[in-house]
Amino acid sequence: MEPLPPPPKWKPHDPIPVESTFNAFVEKVGGKIVSNLLPKSPEFENADYLFETIGVVAELKELQTELDKSDYYRKNFDILIKKLMSSHPEWRPSLLGGDGKYPDWFYPEYLRIFRPPIARIIKKANRQIRETKRFFNIDTPTGIMVFVNDDFVGVPPKQMMALASSVLTESCSSIDCFVYLTINRYIEVQGSKMANLIWAPVYSDRIMPSMHQFINDLGAKWFDYLQIVIGPFDESEKINSANALDGAKCISHNIRRA
């Protein structure tokens, strides 16, 4: 793969606030902020957005924490490395003269370290969507979770979506579409010289065919809106399909938050 163009040909845009930006977008395209429709102290944890005309409830979750910097990660990664050294005592990283190649079992077990914290985020979103749909008497499979990865580069996008999908298939029956989204974090995609932004949905078997078109239209409107906020970008910088994420990886760059 050819490397991305070095600065100054490519540099990230100045970071924008995720929640307030997405709130403004939703209202611009006809959605409503659920908290504006509820009493000041509702008796349930509500989701973020309602698209009233088609009964869609959506929840925005933003990952702003590098999960591989937590005590939980360090503890479990240490256990994994000890297992590796016990089963393959000859293994060495490339910096110490080894080939750095892990056995086939290593990476799946490495990904499992991130499953509990990701599962907690998804399951909370599921509860919020379920309770909000109940409040508004919506019983169609129209729950959407928008998952914004702003700071976590430890797992590539395709693997992150697979990890999320494995959680969704277990006990999250109120989330019918999961959208993996990047706003301030860019992605390197195979075959592209551009730094890319993502809107990548995955669907449950329950979802209605009309929802596919709704999500696609919403993604197109999102990219149009984002160009208003951060400035225009090339069409090739937009990734709107999970199928385009094979081999993709997060670009490690500092996000300068206010």
N, C-alpha and C positions, 0 to 999 in steps of 0.2 A: 504494500500500500504506500502510495506517495504521501509524504508528510504534509500537514497543513501549512499554508503559507506563514512564514514568521512575521512578527510585528515589524513595521507598522501596517502591513497588508491586512492582517487580521488582529482584532482585539475585541474583547467583550464590551457590550454596551454598559453604561453606568447602571448599577442595579436598581431595580424598581420594586416597590413594596408589593408583595404577591396578593395579599388578601384584598386590600383596597382597590388594586388594579382590576382584579377579577370581579369584585363587587360592581365596579363601574361598568365593566363589560356586560355582565349579566343584565343590569338594568337597561343598558343601551339596546340590547337585543330582545327586550320584552319580558325578561324574567323579573322576579321579585325577591327581595331579601326577606327571608322568613321571619327574622326577628322583628321586622317592622309590622308584621301581621299578627303578632302574638301579644298577650299581656306582658307587662314588664318582668314578671317572675313566673314563667310558665312552669308547669308541674312535670316537665320532661325535658330531656336534652334534645334540642331541635337540630335539624339539618340547616344548611345555609340558604338554599335557593329553592324557589318554586316557579315552574313554568306552568301557569294555571290552565291555559287553554288545552294543553295536552296531558296534564296530570303528571308532569315530571318533577321529581324531587331530587336535588343534588347536594352533595356534601363535598366541601373543599378541604383537603388535608395537605399540609405543607411540611416536608421533611427538611428541617434546617440544622439538623445535628449530624455530625460525622459519627455514625454508629460504631465505627472501628476505633473510636477514641474513648469509649466507655469502659468502666471497670468490668462490666459484664463481658464485653468483648475480649478484653485482655485475659481474663480468667479462662474463658473457654478456648481462646486461641492458644494459650499456653498448654492446655490439656491436649489439644490437637497436635501441636508440635511434639510434645512428649510421646504421643502415640506414633507419630511419624518416625521419630528417632529410634523408638523401640522396635518398630517393624522393619525399618530401613536404616540401620546404623551407619551405612556408608553414604547416606544422603548428605549433600552439602549444597548451600546456595552458591550461585555463580561467583559472588564476591569472595568466597572462600575456596575457589578452585573447583567446585562441583558444576554439574550441568544445570542445576536449578530446577530440573523437571520433577514434578510431583507424581506420585502414583495415581492411578485412575480414581481411587476412592477418595482422594484428598479434597478435591474441589467441591463435590456434593456435600461433604461433611462441613466444609468451610461455609458454604451457603446456609446450612442449617443454623449456624450461629446467629444469623440475622433474622431468622424466622419469627422468634417470639416478639421482638419489638415491632416488627412490621405487622404481625398478626394483631397486636394490641391496637394499633392505629386503625386497621381495617375493620376490626370487630366493633370498635366504638362508632365508626362511620355507619356501619350496618344498623346499629341500634338507633342512631339518630335519624336515619332515613326511615326505618320502620315506624318509629314513634311519630314522626312528622306526617307520614302517609296516613297513619291511623287518625291523627287529628283532623286532617283534611278529607277524610273518607275516600282515599285513593287506594284501590285494590288491584290496579293493573301493574304488570312488571316493568316499572319505569323509574327505578332507582339508579342514580348515577353517582359514582365516587370519582372525583377529580383529584388525582394524586400528583402533587408538584414536588419534584426532587430538586431542591435548590443547593444542597450542600453535601450530599453523599455520593462519593465517587468510587467507593469500595466494591460495588457490584455493577457490572455492565447493565444497560437498559433491558436487554432481552432476558437476562437471568433474573433481574428484578421483577419483571412482569410475570415470569414463570413462577417466581416465589409468591407473588401476590395471588396469582391464579390458583395455586395450590391451597392457599388459605380460603379463597372465595368459594371453592368447590365443597368445602367442609360444612360450614355452618352460617354462611352469610347470604341467606336467601333474599334479602332485601336489596342487595346490590346486583343490578342486572347488567350494568356496564361499568367497566373500570377504565378510566382514561389516564394514561401515564403522560405527564406534561412537564416540560422544562421551560423556564422563563428567563432566569438569570444564568443557568448552567447550560453550556453548549456540549454537543455530542459529535464525536468523530464517526463517520459512517463509511464503510468500505466502498471504494469506487468514487468517492466525492472528495474534492479538494476544499470544500467549504466546511465551515463550522455550522452545525445544524441545531435547530430548535425542534422540539417534538410535540406532537399531539397524536398519541397512539392509543386507540381504544381496543379493548377486548370485550366480548359479549358472552352472556350466559345463554344457554339453550332456551330459556324462558322468554327472551326478549321478542317483542313484536317487530315484524319487518319494517314498519314505519319508523321505528326508533333508529335504525341504521342510518336512514336519510337525515333524521333530526341531528344525530351526532356528527355526521359528515358536514352538514350545513353549519352546525355550531363551531366545528373546528375551522372551517373556512372563514367564518366571521371573526373568530378569535385571531387568526393570523392577520386579517385586515386591520383589526383593532390594535394589535400589538405594533404594527408598523406606524400607526398614528402616535403611539406612546414612545417608542424607542427609535423611530426613524425607519425608512424603507430598507428592505433587504431582498436579496435575489430569491426567485422561486425555488432554486435548488437548495436553499437553506432551510426549507420547510419539510419536515418528515411527518406525514399524517397516516402512517400505516405501521403496524407492528411487524409486518413482513419485511420492512426495510431495515430492521434493526439487527439482523444477523451479523455478528462480528463487531457491532458498534460498541464504543466505549465513551465514558465521560471524559471530557477534557479537564485536566486539573488546572484551574486558574483561580486566583483569589477573587472573592466577591466582597467588595468594599461596602459593607453595610453602614448606614448612617447611625 
